[in-house]
Amino acid sequence: MTQLSPAQNPPADGTPAPKTPAPGGPAAKPASDSSKKALYGGKSSRRVTVRDIAAAKERGEKWPMLTAYDAMTASVFDEAGIPVLLVGDSMGNCHLGYESTVPVTMDEITMLSAAVVRGTERALIVADLPFGAFQESPVQALRNATRLVKEAGVGAVKLEGGERSAHQVELLVSSGIPVMAHVGLTPQSVNAYGGYPVQGRGEEAAQQLLRDAKAVQDAGAFSVVLEAVPAELAAEVTRSLHIPTVGIGAGIGCDAQVLVWTDMAGLTSGHVPRFVKQYANLREVLGSAAKDFAEEVVGGTFPAQEHSFR
């Protein structure tokens, strides 16, 4: 992959690219580590783009991605410096009360994607094409992806499937819509799987997963999610591709990692997948706050004088 010059690929934090000294002029001072553009962290006057994602792969930078489904939560993650936010069809399980991602509609994805875009300034917003929105044909995929770009304002779309979805990826990319692919465990296929099994175990399955990843890369995808894949296989896929891999239950060898934010923050109740690490316990915090509010209302201590008008 061709290395872009600073002038061709401006820093992700919006700072001006260093000027190249004129021939015979004074040598430019070497840039310090802090002045190098990093995908994660900071704020900028522009959004992260797929060119920034490609540049991070070239320099070996790992980066985080989280899901988001509303403007307020998205703004928190944006301010925290998360460079890519996914409006995932995981909203079906953790936001809309469905048992799986299958029932999620284009109307739901479009509405919530628009909210996430409005709540952010820097992050690249990627929206899922839900089940039934792209499988019929590349033209169907283009129609629905165009809706997400025009109506919601997202910067890229994500769709599931490897070789079987390559034609869809190719048409979207050739039409100017960046695509994040998704191989390995594809949750929209839950009814075919009969659950959520790890993918790529065994030589034949591993070779198919590698073919799937290369197929979407060749079709023009700018990155590919690897879900529920043995860590060693995911690392091999990552070494084999020139586009970044985004792991979820795929080990440390991927270029990036993504988690569903309600899992990451400990808001999800009941069983969570093995690959999830909970960095907070928001379910306990919110429950405690709700109980404190209720007890003060019942006890007649809220609202107090300072919360009342005269």
N, C-alpha and C positions, 0 to 999 in steps of 0.2 A: 504494500500500500504506500502511495506517495506521501512523503512527509510534507505537511503544509508549512509554509513560512509564517512568521508572526503576522505579517501584513495580510496574508490570505485568511488566516484564522484568528480573529481578535480574541483576547482573553475572555473567559466566561464571566469574570467579575466586572466587565465593562471598562476596565482601565485601558488607556491607549497602548497600542503595540509599540515596542521599542523600535526606534528608527535605525535603519542600517547606515553605518557611516559611509561617507563618500570615499571613492578610491583615493588613497593617499592621505586621507584625513586621519584624525585621531581615532584610535581603536575604541570601540564601545566598551564600557565597563561591564564585566560579567554580571548577569542578573543574580540577585540573592535568591535563596530558596523561597523566601516570603513573597517575592515579586512574581514568582512563576504562577501562571494561571492554574487554579485547581477547580475541579468540577464541584466538589463539596465545600460548602461554607461560604459565608459572606453574602453581600447584596450587590446588585448591579442595576444598570439602567436598561438592560435588555434581558430577554429570556434566554435560557440555555437552549441550544439547538442540537440537531443531530450531528453537526460538524464538531461541536464540543465533545459529544459522546465518542466520536471516532478518534479525536485527538487524545482523549483520556486513555483509550485502548493502546494507542501508539506509545504513550509514555508510561504505561503500566500502572496507571492510577485506578484503584478500586473506588467504587462509589455506591451510595445507598439509594434505594427507591422505596417509597411507602405508598400504600393506597390512600385515597381520600375521596369523600363523597359529599362534602358540603363546604361552603365558603369559609366558615370559621375555623374548622379543623385544618383545612388546607392552608390558611394563612399562618397558623402556628408552625406547620412543617416548613413552609416557605421561609419564614423568619429564622427558623433553625438551620437553614442552609441546605435542606434536602433538594438535590438538583432535579430529580424526576419524580413526578407524582402520577400514579396510575388510578384512573377512575375505572376500577375493575368491576366486572360483573359479579365479583365477590360481594357486591352490595346486596345481592339477592339473599345470601346467608346472613350477613351481619348488619344489614341496614333496613332491608325491606321485609324481613320475616319469612322469606321462602325457605324451603328445605334444601334447595340447591341453586345453582346459577342458571339453570335451564329456563325458568319462567321470565327472567329479566327481559324487558322490551327495549326497543330503540327509543321510545318516548322517555322511558325512565333514565336510560344512559345519557341521552341528550340533555335532559333537564339538569341532572346532577353534574354532568361535565361542565355545563355553562356556569354553574355555581362555583365549582372549583377554579375555573379560569378567572372568574370575577374576584375570587378571594386571594389570588396570587399575583406576583409581579415577576419573579425570576425563574421559577421552576418550569421545565418542559412538562406539559400536561399531555398524557397519553390516555386515550379512551378505548375501552374494549368494544369490539363488535360482538354483540351477544349472540347466543344460539339462534339460528334461523335467519341471521342478518347477512350472511356471506356464503353459506354452503351451497346455495342454489346455482350460483354462477359468478364469474368475475364481475359481470355488469351489476349484479345485485350488490356485491361487495362495494363497488365503486359508488353506487347510488347512496348507500348507507354511510360509507366513510365520508363522502362529500357532505352529507348532512351534519356529521359531527364537526367537520372543519368549519362549515359556513354558519351553522346555527349556534354551536357551542363554543367555537373558537379554539379547539384543541390544536396542538402542534403535531400530533401523530396519532395513529390508531394501532391497536393490537388485535391480532386474530390468532386463533388456535389452529394447529395442524402443520405438518411438515410438507412432504411431497404432495399430499392431497390438496393443499392450499397454495401451492407455488404459483399457479396461474392467477389467483386472486392477488397475491402479493405483487406479482409482476405488473399487473394492470394498475394497481393503486400507485405504485412507485413511479411508473411511467407517466401517470397523470398528475404527479406532483404531491402525492400524499405519503409522507414517511410511514413506514410500517415496522412495528416491533412484532416479531413472530413469537410463537409459544409452542414448544414441543415437549415430549416426555408425557407426564400426566396432564391431560387436558380435561379439566373439570366438566366442560360441556358434554363430554362423552360418558358421564357417570352412569347412564342407563345401559350403555354398551359394556362398560367395565364391570358393572355390578358392584360398584364401590369406588375406592380411590387407591388402587394398588401402585406400588413402586414400579416404574417402567425401566426397561433397558437391562434387565437381568438375563443373563445367558447370552451366548455369542450372537445368535441370530437377532435377538431383540436389540442388542447393543449396536450391531451394524445398521439396523433399520433406523435407530435413533440418530446415528451419525449421518446417514443419508438424508434424514429429515432436516437436520440442522444445516447441512450443506445445500440442500435444495432451496431453503428459504433465503440463505445467504446469496446464492446464485441468482435468485429472483429479485434481489435488491433490498431485502430487509436490513435495517441499520443496527439491529440487535436481536437477540433471541432469548426468551425465557426458557430455562431448563427446570422443570418441576418434578420433584419426587424421582430423582435419578441417582443411582449409586455415585458416591463422591469421586471415585477413581475414573469412572466413565465420563462424568461431567468435566473433570480436569482434562481428559483426553480430547473431548469435543472442543473445549476452550482453546487448547493448543492448536487444534486443526483449523480454526476459523480466524478470519481477520476482522470479523465484527464482534462486539462485546457479547458475552453471555451473562445473563442475569439469573442467579440461582435462587430457588426457593425449595429447600429440602434437597439440595444438590451439592453440598459440601463447600469447602473453603476455596476450591480451585477456580471458581467462576470469577469473572471480572467485576461483577456487581452482585448485590443481594437485595431481595425485596421481601417484605412481610406485609400481611394485612394489618392495618394499623390497630384495629381493635384487639387483635391477638397480641401484637407487640406491646400494647399499653395495658394489657390485663383487664380489658373490658368484656371479653368473651367469657361466657359461663360454660361450665361443663368441660367436656374433652377438647383439648387443643392438639394439633398434630405434633409429632415428636420433634420436628425441625423448628418449632416456635420457641423463641426465648422471650419471656415477659420482662420488660424493662420497668414496669410500674404495676400497680394494682388499682387501676382507676375504678373498677367495679366497687371495691371496698371504699374508696374515697368518696365517690358519688353517693353510694348508699348511706354512708355516715353523714354526709351533708344533708341529704334528704330527711333523715331521721331527726337531726338537730333542728332543721327548719320546722318540721311537723310538731316536735315537742314544744317549741317556743310558741307556735300558733295555738296549740291546745292549752298551754299554760298561761297564755295571755301576756307573754313578754315580747312578742313581735306582732305588729311593729311598735318599736319604742318611740319616744318623743323625737329623737333625731331622724327617724324615718317618716315623720308625719309633717304635713303642711299646716301653717297657721293662717 
